[in-house]
Each structure stands twice: as structure tokens, then as C-alpha cells.
């Protein structure tokens, strides 16, 4: 009997061991990336010590890739059929806020790949980025920016630009922008290669029938690029002919200098006329709108570039948009291109004011160019503050005031500025200090760098007929003086 029991037990063991194993549960793959679609771009950006220069990047120029290797255009990621549909889906951007959208514009911190869910810290869709690629605001940490305006239905172009003087030549930076809806996230990984600077831009304002205006080019940097120790050495090379001054047409072809002077005292001047379209012309052609010259001495004691409004630059050319023309400096196989950007202002005054007892009544023509009027500080103010002979940032303070003359301080309880210049503020029409965006103060006060002038201008959104009052206070020790400015935007003077 025991024998049969053991035999039966053996059969059971065999039966159990031969049972077909249960199938393993199927675990779905987890996403391997921080976004559903990754778009990769690469741009070359010449370093610029003076300007917020940029290169253009078309977001539609590449396809994004998902975790399985599938490719899609950016609009297809969100189930849309075209660039136009995607641009419409982004809604509107105003004061850094996005409204009416079904697709959000976002950024990413490169160090963590975490989303930054604000659509903008620039003037358009996009963000400022630190050197490590993380998003930030404009300021001491800002190195690169991405800024898209998408002004037409077929234009997904962003500007990839720089904070002047911060990018290192030869270095590569990475920034990430993106878009997202409730189901899909797309990331734009942008590699920025910083190239040597070969172009320099100077922006100036000239007046119809006005005087020559000096162009502010970075002469030491230009000299270094062309192989010279400093600006005086570059001036000597231009005087000797080792460096050629060549005016350029708008299409980049070379023109001729109509003035080429050099005398025995080492003084030189090379110049040419340009049309408003940026082409080289000659004097008395009927289209000789501006004249440039490169002047100096062989010793470098004088050296510079300027632009003179000429006969055929008239009131019809007055515009808030920049016009451009270019000049090349050629030293062997190296070419430094100097780009003049200029706006034409009317010969007619755009602002006037009256003054009595530290109160100004200012009229300024509404404009979209942030034009400002400079007002000399009253001589009597120095006596009131006890600073007859000593004006400096150390001895003189200036504080923004709200409409009720309360002192403006930031959220940390510190005196702070909200506008450009040395120290200045934006003001709302109610007369309170505000920020540039958001509540969009229409009036601004800012000091000029020498501390002896006021500068007052308008936000581009201010319409003719708008009025407001701004106040600020100069303080020196225990003495102070409130300045009141009643500002009115007008159509004409």
C-alpha cells in the first residue's frame, strides 16, 4: 500500500512540475524624456559687446521626435494642420501674460529639465536664460534670450539673441523653450555656438537738416579683431592704407569712397554718401540722404566715425523705424563690418514745457519710439539741497513718489527703480510708480548720467490727449525737494 502511495505522490509532483507557467504581466514603457517631442536646433551667434544682437531661428525648420522615433512638425504634435493654426492656438501675449490660448508657450531650466510655465520674460514669447541655460529675467544673470513675435500666420520664427558683452567666443550654450497643452509637451533644444564678432552696430538718431552725429562703435574690439593693439594703432593703419575703408551697398557689394583725404599732418578722412535704402551714391544725385565719414589722425589722437543728414533727407523720411547702411574695414583677409542704424527725427520740436517753482507743465507728442525730452535741472536746486559744488551718486539721492507723495519701495521695503537710466521710474496715469509691463505705466522719469538733467518720455501705448502727473524727490542729507511734472500727450505742438 505504501508503495502505491509513493507512486501516486511521484505522479502528482511530475504533474505539478509540468504545468505551463503563467504569462508575465506586460508593463508599459515609461516615457524616457522630459517632453513628448524633442526638437533640436543649432545656431551660430556672433558675440557682440555692445548690442542685443540676434540670429533668426525658424521653429518649422526641423521635425520633433518622440520616444518611439516618430517624427512630427510642431503643429502636428498638438493635432493641428498648419503653422497658422498653431499661431492662432497660442492666443495673445500682453504684459508677459498669455490669453485665449489652447497651446501654452513655456520654457525649461536646462539644469533640471523642469518646466517654467510662464510664457515670457522677454517682449515676445520666450525667455531670458542664464549661462547654464536656466530661465531668468533680464538682469545680471541674463546671457541669452529667445523671443518670438509670430506676427504673421506663416511665421514661427524666434530671435535667439544675447546680452551685450557676456557670451564667450568659442563657447557653446544650450537653452530650451517649448509648448504644451493638456496632453502633449514639446521642447525646443537650442544649441548656440558663439562665433567671433565680425559685425558691429551703432544706433543713432539724426534730425532733418541737423548736425553730424558720432557713431558709437567699439573701436578697441574692432582693432583687436583686425589684428591691431588698440584704436590708435587702427587709426594709424587706416591713415597708411594698410586698412581699407570700403562703403557697402545694401546687397553687400562694394562701393567707392567719394572723399579720400590725407595730408602731411597725418589727418585723414574717408567718406561716402548713401541713399535711404542703404546704397552708395554720390553728392547731388537727388538721393544723397546721409553722409558718413571715418576721420582721424595717424597718431590716433582723434579717431571716429560719424553720420551727417544730407540734402535729400527730408521730413517724409521721419520714422521710428531704423534705417541701415554699412561700411567695411578690410585688413588683409579680415573684414570688420560697421553697420549704422539710424532713425530720422523731425526738425520740428516734439515736446515743450514751462517751469515755475519746481513744477513743470510738459507737452510731448505721442509716439511709439520711447522718445524723451531732456530738461536741465534748475540752478536753484543745488542751493536748496546744499550741494552748490558737489553733485554725485554719493551725495545726492532721488526717490520716486506715488500720487500721494508716499515714497516708492519694492516688496522688500527697499528704495528701487522701475525704469532705465541711472535712477528712474515708470508711472501710471494715476501718478503712482509702476512697472514697465503689466500695468504698463505710460509716463517715465529717468535721470541722465550726469545727474544734472531730467528726462521724461512716454510709453508707446499712450494716446494723444492722455494726461498724468509724476513726482519724485531729491534728497541730500536732511534736505529734500519734491519735483512735480504734469505731462500731457498731444498730437502736435
Steps between C-alpha positions, in 0.01 A plus 500: 500500500782740590660424164182611316485815712854603404430426135191722510699776671768481230237539229360809673846656519556440130158640418564815700850552358371464141227761542532785247629819675273803524592781250701792641297822536575761227628822654463799264815697419540815706584822315874532462511877440385813679272592207286300259677650199857635484595750229874563461645815343846650464583865430820699464488833685788748466599647835403863538644728766259787441159385376220254568569344162335178388462242228170365375382144564204352314324253729349335192843417355532161673267225618468384858561140608306306764620210720421245228681691226190639334549840337255790482486869420438717803134565414438128444607430859183677612268351238506812282540530125720805441721773640205736477287276722780472756557877508128550555506235775766701688248781553624845596797614710473826694706613796661158526161324531352261241125513440254320273737210438449126462877443480722651769845638431746385768869485579726244663787522747786314334654391832187308609291476181210630709234710331478875553132564441512875440479576127744789497771699673583688177285727285362204301444130554820370660740547787830637616745226596799484732839368390398148610182524293252546785223755448531840667400863460702773333780608733837397638442127439371531143717372215270387218142558396247336274225731376223426252233740379334275238359807327359318200310177449802337338782618722619280788832685519670572833791734558787336689703785645741608768563737784780729375852401602417183694539214255844343469636450148553135416262380772178306447185571701170312515152635566159330488167656409176311443126472454241285678131426521314268739631188327825577318825678578753607237849624587724708273862419587710782354879473484665840462856510365666834575712618209751785483338835446544630146218758495449801725185711514451857616152649539459878481227756449546774243280799423392634163745777416687430824865467595734203475455233767784285628450124459593302810692198371719286727829611345732299732312179419502575127873572514567172681301299247692657210834423667589836659582571862254784555296774336798736438683217323194442284483872418865490392428198279209681332719808448774289339260307279567164671133493595257593224173687563241360257136617484256215435174491309190348656566171317856482637679603181777756530471867414756781486588771748421837349738665743852373563716762668837469672737787569856548619381556858372142514134601483272275295136483400320235295134547420206406281136590439212255541138482395230428759495146357862451608667516160816698425442809289674830438439863584222692325334193348157582644515199731802595713322464834784443748876535500743298710863565565787326673736768629804527721873551524779252442594532869151400605453817707176541306312208352136429438204443270201726456186542293365826358143553374530638149303690237248236401414379848165671555199502731343221293773267629416565865422162656543306820642206303876463462661539160840342435815531294836325533872569472776239489849528648724258311836384635637220282251214511318640803193718460329692779155621399369817664122530481342840553144483628329837508156645559399828340343757727309806395665838495187620677495476880307201640471632858489822697460601862458787741647519848416676824610418856600135438183425306519423129217499247618275217344431162649214299382355171364146528744257336600135505876555523539580871613850403584716799559866569805605701441781748791676674492495879420841655811674630317589820459131586866474594455779754186342646684171551826658617697349212625810323820338376462126556264280298552125516321175562648501849378844604166508320213255516176500304182321607190422296173623645147374457209736436455557877875576526569177688846363420516205261666184635506147361352190665811470719452850635796638307522811286509373142466609141257373235635678190826539313761767555701548816196520726144532376148362492200424287178670608135417441251763385386514863847622594619190684832327442451176306690251287569520128273207413178373650345823619712665230569844639465754224738763634862463602755705682868416487815696565776548249838368605642833608224555762428853385210432266154350510385275218126445447339278237191304409416133481409410138142415603423856611244669275482870427283675758618286793612696804679407819716634780828351618694592811841421639717640775866598515663439837838614630554433868209653691395723209258408223294645217197353325484537121155492335451436129159535337526310172261509207526295180404707195461439127704806409657807656 
